[in-house]
């Protein structure tokens, strides 16, 4: 298999994972800083579903182009 097809399959799998609502990232926010003392909050946020849809679409294009090029 070509590298484009492999990357496309990985993008499709990652997009499905994001669309299922399982992908998240942590965001740290510093609330108070007094001298050497600091207080921060760590929030867990979900990756937006549109990012998963874009990954699926790009992965599909890569797989299609890779498979089409393999027939030549």
C-alpha positions in Angstrom: 0.0 0.0 0.0 1.1 3.5 -0.7 1.8 5.9 2.2 -1.2 8.1 1.1 -3.6 5.2 1.6 -2.2 4.4 5.0 -2.4 8.0 6.2 -5.9 8.2 4.8 -7.0 5.1 6.8 -5.5 6.6 9.9 -7.3 9.9 9.4 -10.6 8.1 8.9 -10.1 6.1 12.1 -9.1 9.3 14.0 -12.1 11.1 12.6 -14.5 8.4 13.7 -13.0 8.5 17.2 -13.5 12.3 17.4 -17.1 12.1 16.0 -17.9 9.5 18.7 -17.1 12.1 21.3 -14.1 10.3 22.8 -11.3 12.8 21.9 -10.4 15.4 24.5 -7.5 17.7 25.5 -6.5 19.5 28.7 -6.4 23.2 29.0 -4.6 24.9 31.9 -5.6 28.3 32.9 -3.7 30.4 35.5 -6.3 32.1 37.8 -4.3 33.9 40.5 -0.6 34.7 40.8 0.7 36.5 43.9 4.4 36.6 44.2 5.8 33.1 44.0 2.3 31.5 44.6 0.1 30.6 41.7 -3.3 28.9 41.4 -4.4 27.3 38.1 -7.4 25.4 36.8 -7.1 22.4 34.5 -10.1 21.8 32.2 -10.8 18.9 30.0 -12.3 19.9 26.7 -13.8 17.8 23.8 -12.4 18.1 20.3 -15.1 19.7 18.1 -17.1 17.2 15.9 -16.4 19.3 12.8 -12.7 18.4 13.2 -13.6 14.7 13.0 -15.7 15.3 9.9 -12.8 17.1 8.2 -10.4 14.3 9.1 -12.9 11.7 7.6 -13.3 13.7 4.4 -9.5 14.2 4.0 -8.9 10.5 4.7 -11.4 9.5 2.2 -9.8 11.7 -0.5 -6.4 10.3 0.3 -7.6 6.7 0.1 -9.5 7.4 -3.1 -6.5 9.1 -4.8 -4.1 6.4 -3.5 -6.2 3.5 -4.7 -6.8 5.2 -8.1 -3.1 5.8 -8.6 -2.3 2.1 -7.7 -4.4 0.9 -10.7 -2.1 2.6 -13.2 
